[in-house]
Amino acid sequence: MADAKTRTNKKDAKKKEKRQLGSIDWALLSVVVALLAIGLVMVFSASYAQSLAGYGSPYRFIMRQLMWTVVGVVALVAAARIDYGWWERLSIFLMAGALLLLMAVVTVGNETFGAQRFFFGGSVQPSEAAKVIIIIYASAWLASKGQRVRDVRVGLLPFGVLMGIIAVLIVMQPNISTAVLIVATAMIMFFIAGAKLNQLLFLGAIGTLTFAMVINYSSYAQG
């Protein structure tokens, strides 16, 4: 009886494993692998001469990059095996933490080359963590709203205000490229979630105007 139950459990485990393998988006995975490969080739091409001149080996920088690539792949596999519901439940706390860090870094962060983006001498950059956290939070938030995201008061207004606050905090560092990337990603997610095109255009116009005002103010303050 026990043997039969064990065999049944093993069969169920194998079926579950097959379902997990079948749920992989192979097209997306192929794109990720291609980008990793292209990135490694570009790093090697750009760093070959400098690495050889400075360290006597052309592989110094590429080996370091390869090491972090392996770390990233391991993290990707680990994250993929975690139930997405767990990320959904954690999303609001992650977003709160990201906002606190972004507010802190513009006041007490380390200044490097005129930019105040880091903690602990440059080892921690909150805006980099914010890139991932915003995707997690926006996914959970947009999924919870469903078709109501098309309602301006439910979708556009709160979503636009939150993304605007985050963008302004990042531009104040200043880190304009990261702010643009985050806003563009958020707008694409908002549109895919079912928002109307005119809402997206309105959000883009407000975002562009806000960026222009903040950048102009930053330039004036520094000048």
C-alpha positions in Angstrom: 0.0 0.0 0.0 2.8 2.4 1.0 4.7 1.4 -2.2 1.7 2.2 -4.4 1.3 5.6 -2.7 5.0 6.4 -3.2 4.7 5.5 -6.9 1.7 7.7 -7.2 3.5 10.6 -5.5 6.4 10.2 -7.9 4.1 10.2 -10.9 2.4 13.3 -9.7 5.8 15.0 -9.1 6.9 14.1 -12.7 3.6 15.5 -14.1 4.1 18.7 -12.1 7.7 19.0 -13.4 6.5 18.5 -17.0 3.8 21.2 -16.5 6.4 23.6 -15.2 8.7 22.9 -18.2 5.8 23.3 -20.5 4.9 26.7 -19.0 8.2 28.2 -19.9 8.0 31.0 -22.5 10.7 29.6 -24.8 10.5 32.6 -27.2 11.2 35.0 -24.3 13.9 32.7 -22.9 15.6 32.7 -26.4 15.6 36.5 -26.5 17.1 36.6 -23.0 19.9 34.1 -24.0 20.5 36.0 -27.2 20.8 39.3 -25.4 23.2 37.8 -22.8 25.4 36.4 -25.6 25.4 39.7 -27.5 26.2 41.6 -24.3 29.1 39.4 -23.5 30.6 39.7 -27.0 30.2 43.5 -26.8 31.9 43.7 -23.4 34.8 41.6 -24.6 35.1 43.6 -27.8 35.1 46.9 -25.8 37.4 45.9 -23.0 39.9 43.7 -24.8 42.6 46.3 -25.3 42.2 48.0 -21.9 42.3 44.7 -20.1 45.4 43.6 -22.0 47.2 46.9 -21.3 46.2 47.2 -17.7 46.3 43.6 -16.5 48.3 41.7 -19.0 45.3 39.5 -20.0 42.5 40.3 -22.4 40.1 38.2 -20.3 40.1 40.2 -17.1 36.9 42.2 -17.6 35.0 39.5 -19.6 35.6 36.9 -16.9 34.2 39.2 -14.2 31.2 39.9 -16.5 30.8 36.2 -17.1 30.8 35.5 -13.4 28.0 38.0 -12.8 26.1 36.5 -15.8 26.2 33.1 -14.1 24.9 34.7 -10.8 22.1 36.4 -12.8 21.1 33.2 -14.5 21.0 31.3 -11.1 18.9 34.2 -9.7 16.6 34.0 -12.7 16.0 30.2 -12.3 15.5 30.6 -8.5 13.0 33.5 -9.1 11.1 31.5 -11.8 10.5 28.6 -9.3 8.9 30.9 -6.8 5.1 31.1 -6.9 4.1 34.4 -8.5 1.5 34.8 -5.8 4.2 35.3 -3.3 5.6 38.2 -5.3 2.1 39.6 -5.5 1.7 39.6 -1.7 5.1 41.1 -1.2 4.8 43.8 -3.9 3.4 46.6 -1.7 6.1 46.2 0.8 8.8 46.2 -1.9 7.3 49.3 -3.4 7.2 51.0 0.0 10.9 50.1 0.6 11.8 51.4 -2.9 10.1 54.7 -2.3 11.9 55.2 1.1 15.3 54.4 -0.4 14.7 56.7 -3.4 13.8 59.5 -1.0 16.7 58.8 1.3 19.3 58.7 -1.5 18.6 62.2 -2.7 19.2 63.5 0.8 21.9 61.4 2.5 23.3 59.3 -0.4 26.9 59.4 -1.5 27.7 61.9 -4.2 29.8 60.7 -7.1 30.7 62.8 -10.2 27.9 65.3 -9.4 25.2 62.5 -9.0 23.7 61.4 -5.7 22.6 57.9 -6.5 24.4 55.5 -4.2 24.7 54.2 -0.6 27.7 52.7 1.1 30.3 54.2 -1.2 28.6 53.1 -4.4 27.8 49.5 -3.7 24.0 50.1 -3.4 22.0 52.0 -6.1 18.2 52.2 -5.2 17.2 53.1 -8.7 18.5 49.8 -10.1 16.4 47.9 -7.5 13.5 50.1 -8.4 13.5 48.9 -12.0 12.6 45.3 -10.9 10.4 46.3 -8.0 8.2 48.6 -10.2 7.6 45.7 -12.6 6.6 43.4 -9.8 4.3 46.1 -8.2 2.8 47.3 -11.4 2.0 43.7 -12.5 0.2 43.0 -9.2 -1.6 46.3 -9.1 -2.8 46.2 -12.7 -3.9 42.6 -12.3 -6.0 43.5 -9.3 -7.8 46.3 -11.2 -8.7 44.2 -14.2 -10.9 46.1 -16.7 -11.4 48.9 -14.1 -7.9 50.1 -15.2 -9.8 51.9 -18.1 -11.5 54.1 -15.5 -9.5 57.3 -15.1 -10.1 57.5 -11.3 -9.2 53.9 -10.7 -6.4 53.4 -13.3 -4.8 56.4 -14.8 -4.9 58.8 -11.9 -3.3 56.7 -9.1 -1.0 54.9 -11.5 0.2 58.1 -13.1 0.8 59.9 -9.7 2.8 57.0 -8.3 5.0 56.7 -11.4 5.4 60.4 -11.5 6.7 60.5 -7.9 9.2 57.7 -8.7 10.4 59.4 -11.9 10.9 62.8 -10.1 12.8 61.2 -7.3 15.1 59.5 -9.8 15.6 62.6 -12.0 16.5 64.5 -8.8 19.6 62.3 -8.3 20.0 63.0 -11.3 19.5 59.8 -13.3 17.4 60.7 -16.3 18.1 57.6 -18.4 16.8 55.3 -15.6 13.8 57.5 -15.1 12.9 57.4 -18.8 13.3 53.6 -18.8 11.1 53.1 -15.8 8.3 55.4 -17.1 8.4 53.8 -20.6 8.2 50.3 -19.0 5.3 51.4 -16.8 3.4 53.0 -19.7 3.8 49.8 -21.8 2.5 47.7 -18.9 -0.4 50.1 -18.4 -1.4 49.8 -22.1 -1.1 46.0 -22.1 -3.3 45.8 -19.0 -6.1 47.3 -21.0 -5.8 51.1 -20.7 -7.2 53.3 -23.5 -4.7 54.7 -26.0 -5.8 58.3 -25.3 -5.0 57.7 -21.6 -1.5 56.4 -22.6 -0.9 59.5 -24.7 -2.1 61.8 -21.9 0.2 60.0 -19.5 3.1 60.4 -21.9 2.4 64.1 -22.4 2.3 64.7 -18.6 5.4 62.7 -18.2 7.3 64.6 -20.8 6.2 67.9 -19.4 7.2 66.9 -15.9 10.6 65.7 -17.1 11.2 68.9 -18.9 10.3 71.0 -15.8 12.4 68.9 -13.4 15.4 68.9 -15.7 15.2 72.6 -16.2 15.0 73.2 -12.5 18.0 70.9 -11.8 20.0 72.7 -14.5 19.1 76.1 -12.9 19.9 74.9 -9.4 23.3 73.6 -10.5 24.1 76.6 -12.5 
